[in-house]
Amino acid sequence: MSFVKDPRVSKFDRDPALASPLDAAISAQDRETLSLVSSALRDRRMRLAFQPVVYAADPGVIGFFEGFIRLLNPRDQVIPARDFMGAVEQHELGREIDCAALQMGLMTLQRNPGIRVSVNMSARSVGYRPWGNVLRKALRETPGLGRNLILEMTEQSILQVPDVLKPFMDEMRDHGIVFALDDFGSGAMSLRVLQEMRFEIAKIDGSLVKRVDRSPDAQAVARAAISVARELGMFVVAEAVETEGEANWLRDAGCGCLQGYLFGPPTVSPDFAAFRQGRPDPAPPAT
């Protein structure tokens, strides 16, 4: 047996106890961010920011509001989600964030009967008992609440627990809950899994939307994603819409709803009174 060291492997790779200065700095930064996240959850320094999702055929009509969790540092500044979401996905801290988001979303529905709200989650949270307890308790206490709730999850998290997720979705559909596949088109989910899960909504990833009205290549990819979603019976929502040109192209391509800064940013003080089940009141005649 040979014990010759591979010269291509650095001493830091051979001995995990020896971390490079860069790795040590990144780890320290991650630890500080996760500490801020933990303290924000512990001290309830959190909000849900809501962004309207409008009907493509008539953007004056809101289909639902998506809730985005905002965690705050001790100075009440938002901790950027990109700084911690990837790090917490595989850990209990990620489940605690999902619990907090779900709880605030359910409270919003209870305080504002008649509106419709979507809440983001990781599919891994389905097996997390506190998260399930929060959801089932609200469904017991407020009959009919589920009909106004949409649960959004990404392809990446779904692929980790498909066998656990499917019976949960079947159970929750009995309460009227709808499921949205977030960032559709950005992952590698098989058509078989998509068919088995039967998501009601597909949210086209924002990377497929950018400049779609001006790029033939982007149009080809977006059309393919929209076509697959519709063939599988999903209602199509386009994310990250920022221009009128994008909105018009996506509407004509078959998107039922649109979401993005063109129609309003996420805000912690949304105008829930603007929500309409039908068409908005006609504008008064000009004088």
DOLO-15195 format. One record per residue (C-alpha): x, y, z; residue in one letter; residue number from 0. Coordinates in steps of 0.1 Angstrom, whole numbers, plus 2048, in hexadecimal, padded with zeros to 3 digits. Each point is the difference from the previous one (the first is absolute). Layout:
# residues N
<node c1="X" c2="Y" c3="Z" rest="a" nr="NUM"/>
...
//
This chain:
# residues 287
<node c1="800" c2="800" c3="800" rest="m" nr="0"/>
<node c1="80E" c2="822" c3="7F6" rest="s" nr="1"/>
<node c1="7FF" c2="81E" c3="818" rest="f" nr="2"/>
<node c1="80E" c2="819" c3="7E7" rest="v" nr="3"/>
<node c1="7EE" c2="821" c3="803" rest="k" nr="4"/>
<node c1="7EF" c2="80E" c3="7E2" rest="d" nr="5"/>
<node c1="812" c2="821" c3="7F8" rest="p" nr="6"/>
<node c1="7E0" c2="80E" c3="7F1" rest="r" nr="7"/>
<node c1="7EF" c2="7FF" c3="822" rest="v" nr="8"/>
<node c1="809" c2="81D" c3="817" rest="s" nr="9"/>
<node c1="807" c2="7FB" c3="825" rest="k" nr="10"/>
<node c1="7DF" c2="811" c3="808" rest="f" nr="11"/>
<node c1="7EE" c2="7E5" c3="7EC" rest="d" nr="12"/>
<node c1="813" c2="7E4" c3="811" rest="r" nr="13"/>
<node c1="7FB" c2="80D" c3="823" rest="d" nr="14"/>
<node c1="7DE" c2="80F" c3="807" rest="p" nr="15"/>
<node c1="80D" c2="80E" c3="821" rest="a" nr="16"/>
<node c1="816" c2="818" c3="7EB" rest="l" nr="17"/>
<node c1="7E8" c2="819" c3="7EF" rest="a" nr="18"/>
<node c1="80C" c2="81A" c3="7E7" rest="s" nr="19"/>
<node c1="7FD" c2="824" c3="80B" rest="p" nr="20"/>
<node c1="7E5" c2="806" c3="7E6" rest="l" nr="21"/>
<node c1="7EC" c2="7E2" c3="80C" rest="d" nr="22"/>
<node c1="804" c2="80B" c3="824" rest="a" nr="23"/>
<node c1="7F4" c2="823" c3="7F7" rest="a" nr="24"/>
<node c1="7E1" c2="7F3" c3="7EC" rest="i" nr="25"/>
<node c1="7F7" c2="7E8" c3="81D" rest="s" nr="26"/>
<node c1="803" c2="81D" c3="819" rest="a" nr="27"/>
<node c1="7E9" c2="815" c3="7EA" rest="q" nr="28"/>
<node c1="7E7" c2="7E4" c3="7FC" rest="d" nr="29"/>
<node c1="800" c2="7FA" c3="826" rest="r" nr="30"/>
<node c1="7F9" c2="824" c3="807" rest="e" nr="31"/>
<node c1="7E4" c2="801" c3="7E7" rest="t" nr="32"/>
<node c1="7F0" c2="7E0" c3="80E" rest="l" nr="33"/>
<node c1="803" c2="80E" c3="823" rest="s" nr="34"/>
<node c1="7ED" c2="81F" c3="7F5" rest="l" nr="35"/>
<node c1="7E5" c2="7EA" c3="7F0" rest="v" nr="36"/>
<node c1="7FD" c2="7EB" c3="820" rest="s" nr="37"/>
<node c1="7FD" c2="81F" c3="816" rest="s" nr="38"/>
<node c1="7E6" c2="810" c3="7E8" rest="a" nr="39"/>
<node c1="7EB" c2="7E0" c3="802" rest="l" nr="40"/>
<node c1="804" c2="7FE" c3="826" rest="r" nr="41"/>
<node c1="7F7" c2="825" c3="805" rest="d" nr="42"/>
<node c1="7E4" c2="800" c3="7E6" rest="r" nr="43"/>
<node c1="812" c2="81B" c3="7EB" rest="r" nr="44"/>
<node c1="7EE" c2="7F6" c3="7E0" rest="m" nr="45"/>
<node c1="7E6" c2="80B" c3="7E7" rest="r" nr="46"/>
<node c1="7EE" c2="7F3" c3="7E1" rest="l" nr="47"/>
<node c1="804" c2="816" c3="7E2" rest="a" nr="48"/>
<node c1="7E4" c2="7FB" c3="7E7" rest="f" nr="49"/>
<node c1="802" c2="804" c3="7DA" rest="q" nr="50"/>
<node c1="7E1" c2="7FF" c3="7EA" rest="p" nr="51"/>
<node c1="7FC" c2="7E6" c3="7E5" rest="v" nr="52"/>
<node c1="7E8" c2="80E" c3="7E5" rest="v" nr="53"/>
<node c1="7EC" c2="7F1" c3="7E4" rest="y" nr="54"/>
<node c1="812" c2="804" c3="7DF" rest="a" nr="55"/>
<node c1="7E0" c2="808" c3="7ED" rest="a" nr="56"/>
<node c1="7F8" c2="81C" c3="819" rest="d" nr="57"/>
<node c1="81C" c2="80B" c3="817" rest="p" nr="58"/>
<node c1="7E7" c2="814" c3="814" rest="g" nr="59"/>
<node c1="7F4" c2="7E0" c3="80F" rest="v" nr="60"/>
<node c1="815" c2="7EF" c3="81B" rest="i" nr="61"/>
<node c1="800" c2="7DA" c3="800" rest="g" nr="62"/>
<node c1="813" c2="7FD" c3="821" rest="f" nr="63"/>
<node c1="81C" c2="80E" c3="815" rest="f" nr="64"/>
<node c1="821" c2="7EE" c3="805" rest="e" nr="65"/>
<node c1="80F" c2="804" c3="822" rest="g" nr="66"/>
<node c1="826" c2="803" c3="804" rest="f" nr="67"/>
<node c1="80F" c2="7FD" c3="822" rest="i" nr="68"/>
<node c1="816" c2="81C" c3="80B" rest="r" nr="69"/>
<node c1="817" c2="7FA" c3="81E" rest="l" nr="70"/>
<node c1="80E" c2="81F" c3="811" rest="l" nr="71"/>
<node c1="821" c2="806" c3="812" rest="n" nr="72"/>
<node c1="800" c2="813" c3="822" rest="p" nr="73"/>
<node c1="801" c2="821" c3="7ED" rest="r" nr="74"/>
<node c1="7DF" c2="7F6" c3="7EE" rest="d" nr="75"/>
<node c1="813" c2="7FC" c3="7DF" rest="q" nr="76"/>
<node c1="7F6" c2="7E3" c3="7E9" rest="v" nr="77"/>
<node c1="819" c2="7E3" c3="800" rest="i" nr="78"/>
<node c1="802" c2="7F8" c3="7DA" rest="p" nr="79"/>
<node c1="7F1" c2="7DE" c3="7FA" rest="a" nr="80"/>
<node c1="81B" c2="7F7" c3="7E7" rest="r" nr="81"/>
<node c1="819" c2="801" c3="81D" rest="d" nr="82"/>
<node c1="7F0" c2="7E4" c3="813" rest="f" nr="83"/>
<node c1="7E5" c2="7EC" c3="7EC" rest="m" nr="84"/>
<node c1="81A" c2="7E9" c3="7F0" rest="g" nr="85"/>
<node c1="811" c2="7F9" c3="820" rest="a" nr="86"/>
<node c1="7E1" c2="7F8" c3="814" rest="v" nr="87"/>
<node c1="7EE" c2="7EA" c3="7E7" rest="e" nr="88"/>
<node c1="80E" c2="7DF" c3="80E" rest="q" nr="89"/>
<node c1="7FE" c2="80B" c3="825" rest="h" nr="90"/>
<node c1="7E5" c2="804" c3="81A" rest="e" nr="91"/>
<node c1="804" c2="826" c3="7FE" rest="l" nr="92"/>
<node c1="7F1" c2="7FE" c3="7DE" rest="g" nr="93"/>
<node c1="7E2" c2="7EE" c3="80E" rest="r" nr="94"/>
<node c1="7FC" c2="81A" c3="81B" rest="e" nr="95"/>
<node c1="800" c2="81B" c3="7E5" rest="i" nr="96"/>
<node c1="7E5" c2="7ED" c3="7ED" rest="d" nr="97"/>
<node c1="7EC" c2="7FE" c3="821" rest="c" nr="98"/>
<node c1="802" c2="825" c3="805" rest="a" nr="99"/>
<node c1="7F6" c2="808" c3="7DC" rest="a" nr="100"/>
<node c1="7E3" c2="7E8" c3="801" rest="l" nr="101"/>
<node c1="7F4" c2="80D" c3="822" rest="q" nr="102"/>
<node c1="800" c2="824" c3="7F4" rest="m" nr="103"/>
<node c1="7EF" c2="7F7" c3="7DF" rest="g" nr="104"/>
<node c1="7E4" c2="7ED" c3="812" rest="l" nr="105"/>
<node c1="7FB" c2="81D" c3="818" rest="m" nr="106"/>
<node c1="7FD" c2="817" c3="7E2" rest="t" nr="107"/>
<node c1="7E5" c2="7EB" c3="7F2" rest="l" nr="108"/>
<node c1="7EE" c2="7FE" c3="821" rest="q" nr="109"/>
<node c1="800" c2="826" c3="803" rest="r" nr="110"/>
<node c1="7F7" c2="807" c3="7DC" rest="n" nr="111"/>
<node c1="7E4" c2="7E8" c3="7F6" rest="p" nr="112"/>
<node c1="7FC" c2="7FC" c3="7DB" rest="g" nr="113"/>
<node c1="823" c2="808" c3="7F4" rest="i" nr="114"/>
<node c1="817" c2="7E5" c3="7F2" rest="r" nr="115"/>
<node c1="824" c2="7FC" c3="80B" rest="v" nr="116"/>
<node c1="81D" c2="7EA" c3="7F6" rest="s" nr="117"/>
<node c1="81C" c2="7F6" c3="818" rest="v" nr="118"/>
<node c1="822" c2="7F3" c3="7F6" rest="n" nr="119"/>
<node c1="80D" c2="7E0" c3="810" rest="m" nr="120"/>
<node c1="819" c2="7E5" c3="7FC" rest="s" nr="121"/>
<node c1="7F2" c2="7DD" c3="7F8" rest="a" nr="122"/>
<node c1="816" c2="7F4" c3="81D" rest="r" nr="123"/>
<node c1="7E9" c2="812" c3="818" rest="s" nr="124"/>
<node c1="7E4" c2="7E8" c3="7F9" rest="v" nr="125"/>
<node c1="812" c2="7E7" c3="818" rest="g" nr="126"/>
<node c1="806" c2="81A" c3="81A" rest="y" nr="127"/>
<node c1="7E7" c2="7FB" c3="81C" rest="r" nr="128"/>
<node c1="7FD" c2="825" c3="80C" rest="p" nr="129"/>
<node c1="7F9" c2="80C" c3="7DD" rest="w" nr="130"/>
<node c1="7E5" c2="7E6" c3="7FB" rest="g" nr="131"/>
<node c1="7F1" c2="809" c3="822" rest="n" nr="132"/>
<node c1="7FE" c2="825" c3="7F7" rest="v" nr="133"/>
<node c1="7EE" c2="7F8" c3="7DF" rest="l" nr="134"/>
<node c1="7E7" c2="7E6" c3="80E" rest="r" nr="135"/>
<node c1="7F8" c2="815" c3="81E" rest="k" nr="136"/>
<node c1="7F6" c2="81E" c3="7EA" rest="a" nr="137"/>
<node c1="7EB" c2="7E9" c3="7EA" rest="l" nr="138"/>
<node c1="7ED" c2="7F3" c3="81E" rest="r" nr="139"/>
<node c1="7FB" c2="823" c3="80F" rest="e" nr="140"/>
<node c1="7F5" c2="811" c3="7E0" rest="t" nr="141"/>
<node c1="7EA" c2="7EB" c3="7EA" rest="p" nr="142"/>
<node c1="805" c2="808" c3="7DB" rest="g" nr="143"/>
<node c1="822" c2="810" c3="806" rest="l" nr="144"/>
<node c1="811" c2="7E7" c3="7E9" rest="g" nr="145"/>
<node c1="7ED" c2="80C" c3="7E1" rest="r" nr="146"/>
<node c1="812" c2="821" c3="802" rest="n" nr="147"/>
<node c1="823" c2="7F2" c3="805" rest="l" nr="148"/>
<node c1="81A" c2="7F8" c3="7E6" rest="i" nr="149"/>
<node c1="820" c2="7EE" c3="80A" rest="l" nr="150"/>
<node c1="81E" c2="806" c3="7E9" rest="e" nr="151"/>
<node c1="81F" c2="7EA" c3="7FE" rest="m" nr="152"/>
<node c1="81E" c2="7FC" c3="7E9" rest="t" nr="153"/>
<node c1="809" c2="7E3" c3="7EA" rest="e" nr="154"/>
<node c1="821" c2="7FC" c3="813" rest="q" nr="155"/>
<node c1="7EF" c2="7FA" c3="822" rest="s" nr="156"/>
<node c1="7E5" c2="7EA" c3="7F1" rest="i" nr="157"/>
<node c1="819" c2="7E8" c3="7F1" rest="l" nr="158"/>
<node c1="80E" c2="7F9" c3="823" rest="q" nr="159"/>
<node c1="7DF" c2="7F2" c3="80F" rest="v" nr="160"/>
<node c1="7E8" c2="7F7" c3="7E4" rest="p" nr="161"/>
<node c1="7F3" c2="7E1" c3="812" rest="d" nr="162"/>
<node c1="7F7" c2="814" c3="820" rest="v" nr="163"/>
<node c1="7F2" c2="81E" c3="7ED" rest="l" nr="164"/>
<node c1="7E6" c2="7EF" c3="7EA" rest="k" nr="165"/>
<node c1="7EA" c2="7F2" c3="81C" rest="p" nr="166"/>
<node c1="802" c2="822" c3="812" rest="f" nr="167"/>
<node c1="7F4" c2="812" c3="7E1" rest="m" nr="168"/>
<node c1="7E4" c2="7E7" c3="7FC" rest="d" nr="169"/>
<node c1="7F5" c2="806" c3="824" rest="e" nr="170"/>
<node c1="802" c2="826" c3="7FE" rest="m" nr="171"/>
<node c1="7ED" c2="801" c3="7DF" rest="r" nr="172"/>
<node c1="7E2" c2="7F3" c3="814" rest="d" nr="173"/>
<node c1="802" c2="822" c3="813" rest="h" nr="174"/>
<node c1="801" c2="813" c3="7DF" rest="g" nr="175"/>
<node c1="825" c2="809" c3="801" rest="i" nr="176"/>
<node c1="810" c2="806" c3="7DF" rest="v" nr="177"/>
<node c1="824" c2="7F8" c3="7F8" rest="f" nr="178"/>
<node c1="818" c2="815" c3="7EA" rest="a" nr="179"/>
<node c1="820" c2="7F4" c3="7F0" rest="l" nr="180"/>
<node c1="818" c2="81E" c3="805" rest="d" nr="181"/>
<node c1="81C" c2="809" c3="7E8" rest="d" nr="182"/>
<node c1="7F2" c2="7E8" c3="7E6" rest="f" nr="183"/>
<node c1="819" c2="7FB" c3="7E3" rest="g" nr="184"/>
<node c1="81F" c2="805" c3="815" rest="s" nr="185"/>
<node c1="804" c2="7DD" c3="80D" rest="g" nr="186"/>
<node c1="802" c2="7DD" c3="7F3" rest="a" nr="187"/>
<node c1="7DF" c2="7F0" c3="80D" rest="m" nr="188"/>
<node c1="7F5" c2="7E2" c3="7EB" rest="s" nr="189"/>
<node c1="7DF" c2="801" c3="7EE" rest="l" nr="190"/>
<node c1="7F6" c2="7E0" c3="813" rest="r" nr="191"/>
<node c1="804" c2="812" c3="821" rest="v" nr="192"/>
<node c1="7EE" c2="81E" c3="7F4" rest="l" nr="193"/>
<node c1="7E3" c2="7EA" c3="7F4" rest="q" nr="194"/>
<node c1="7FE" c2="7EE" c3="821" rest="e" nr="195"/>
<node c1="801" c2="81F" c3="816" rest="m" nr="196"/>
<node c1="7E5" c2="812" c3="7EC" rest="r" nr="197"/>
<node c1="809" c2="824" c3="809" rest="f" nr="198"/>
<node c1="7E3" c2="818" c3="7F9" rest="e" nr="199"/>
<node c1="817" c2="81E" c3="7F8" rest="i" nr="200"/>
<node c1="821" c2="803" c3="7EE" rest="a" nr="201"/>
<node c1="814" c2="820" c3="807" rest="k" nr="202"/>
<node c1="817" c2="806" c3="7E2" rest="i" nr="203"/>
<node c1="823" c2="808" c3="80D" rest="d" nr="204"/>
<node c1="80A" c2="825" c3="7FD" rest="g" nr="205"/>
<node c1="820" c2="7F6" c3="7ED" rest="s" nr="206"/>
<node c1="7E9" c2="7F5" c3="7E3" rest="l" nr="207"/>
<node c1="7EC" c2="820" c3="801" rest="v" nr="208"/>
<node c1="81C" c2="81A" c3="7FD" rest="k" nr="209"/>
<node c1="7FF" c2="811" c3="7DD" rest="r" nr="210"/>
<node c1="7E9" c2="7E5" c3="7F3" rest="v" nr="211"/>
<node c1="7EF" c2="818" c3="7E9" rest="d" nr="212"/>
<node c1="821" c2="809" c3="7EF" rest="r" nr="213"/>
<node c1="814" c2="7DF" c3="7FF" rest="s" nr="214"/>
<node c1="7F6" c2="7E3" c3="7E9" rest="p" nr="215"/>
<node c1="814" c2="7E8" c3="815" rest="d" nr="216"/>
<node c1="7EF" c2="80B" c3="820" rest="a" nr="217"/>
<node c1="7DE" c2="7FD" c3="7EE" rest="q" nr="218"/>
<node c1="807" c2="7DC" c3="7F5" rest="a" nr="219"/>
<node c1="809" c2="7F5" c3="824" rest="v" nr="220"/>
<node c1="7E3" c2="813" c3="80F" rest="a" nr="221"/>
<node c1="7E7" c2="7F1" c3="7E7" rest="r" nr="222"/>
<node c1="80D" c2="7DD" c3="808" rest="a" nr="223"/>
<node c1="7FC" c2="805" c3="826" rest="a" nr="224"/>
<node c1="7DD" c2="80F" c3="7FC" rest="i" nr="225"/>
<node c1="7F6" c2="7E4" c3="7E8" rest="s" nr="226"/>
<node c1="80B" c2="7E4" c3="818" rest="v" nr="227"/>
<node c1="7EF" c2="811" c3="81D" rest="a" nr="228"/>
<node c1="7DF" c2="803" c3="7EE" rest="r" nr="229"/>
<node c1="802" c2="7DD" c3="7F2" rest="e" nr="230"/>
<node c1="802" c2="7F4" c3="824" rest="l" nr="231"/>
<node c1="7E2" c2="813" c3="809" rest="g" nr="232"/>
<node c1="811" c2="81C" c3="814" rest="m" nr="233"/>
<node c1="7F5" c2="824" c3="801" rest="f" nr="234"/>
<node c1="81E" c2="815" c3="7F5" rest="v" nr="235"/>
<node c1="80E" c2="81E" c3="813" rest="v" nr="236"/>
<node c1="81F" c2="813" c3="7F3" rest="a" nr="237"/>
<node c1="817" c2="80E" c3="81B" rest="e" nr="238"/>
<node c1="817" c2="81F" c3="7FF" rest="a" nr="239"/>
<node c1="7ED" c2="813" c3="7E5" rest="v" nr="240"/>
<node c1="80F" c2="823" c3="7FE" rest="e" nr="241"/>
<node c1="7F5" c2="80F" c3="7DE" rest="t" nr="242"/>
<node c1="7E0" c2="804" c3="7EC" rest="e" nr="243"/>
<node c1="810" c2="7EE" c3="7E3" rest="g" nr="244"/>
<node c1="807" c2="7E1" c3="816" rest="e" nr="245"/>
<node c1="7DD" c2="801" c3="80E" rest="a" nr="246"/>
<node c1="7F0" c2="802" c3="7DD" rest="n" nr="247"/>
<node c1="815" c2="7E4" c3="7F2" rest="w" nr="248"/>
<node c1="7F9" c2="7E9" c3="81E" rest="l" nr="249"/>
<node c1="7DB" c2="807" c3="7FF" rest="r" nr="250"/>
<node c1="7FF" c2="7F7" c3="7DB" rest="d" nr="251"/>
<node c1="815" c2="7E1" c3="806" rest="a" nr="252"/>
<node c1="7E6" c2="7F2" c3="819" rest="g" nr="253"/>
<node c1="80A" c2="80C" c3="823" rest="c" nr="254"/>
<node c1="7E1" c2="805" c3="815" rest="g" nr="255"/>
<node c1="80F" c2="816" c3="81B" rest="c" nr="256"/>
<node c1="81E" c2="817" c3="802" rest="l" nr="257"/>
<node c1="816" c2="80A" c3="81E" rest="q" nr="258"/>
<node c1="81C" c2="819" c3="802" rest="g" nr="259"/>
<node c1="80A" c2="824" c3="807" rest="y" nr="260"/>
<node c1="7EC" c2="80C" c3="7E2" rest="l" nr="261"/>
<node c1="7E1" c2="7F9" c3="815" rest="f" nr="262"/>
<node c1="80D" c2="808" c3="823" rest="g" nr="263"/>
<node c1="81E" c2="7F8" c3="817" rest="p" nr="264"/>
<node c1="7FD" c2="7EA" c3="81F" rest="p" nr="265"/>
<node c1="7F4" c2="816" c3="81D" rest="t" nr="266"/>
<node c1="7F9" c2="7FA" c3="825" rest="v" nr="267"/>
<node c1="7E1" c2="817" c3="7FD" rest="s" nr="268"/>
<node c1="7EC" c2="7F2" c3="7E2" rest="p" nr="269"/>
<node c1="7DF" c2="80D" c3="7F5" rest="d" nr="270"/>
<node c1="7EB" c2="7E1" c3="806" rest="f" nr="271"/>
<node c1="7E1" c2="814" c3="7F8" rest="a" nr="272"/>
<node c1="80C" c2="800" c3="7DC" rest="a" nr="273"/>
<node c1="7FA" c2="7DB" c3="7FE" rest="f" nr="274"/>
<node c1="7E4" c2="7F7" c3="7E8" rest="r" nr="275"/>
<node c1="7EF" c2="7DF" c3="7F9" rest="q" nr="276"/>
<node c1="7F1" c2="80E" c3="7E0" rest="g" nr="277"/>
<node c1="808" c2="81E" c3="7EA" rest="r" nr="278"/>
<node c1="808" c2="822" c3="80F" rest="p" nr="279"/>
<node c1="7E6" c2="81B" c3="802" rest="d" nr="280"/>
<node c1="7FF" c2="815" c3="7E0" rest="p" nr="281"/>
<node c1="812" c2="821" c3="801" rest="a" nr="282"/>
<node c1="7EA" c2="81E" c3="804" rest="p" nr="283"/>
<node c1="7F9" c2="814" c3="7E0" rest="p" nr="284"/>
<node c1="818" c2="81D" c3="7F9" rest="a" nr="285"/>
<node c1="7F4" c2="822" c3="809" rest="t" nr="286"/>
//
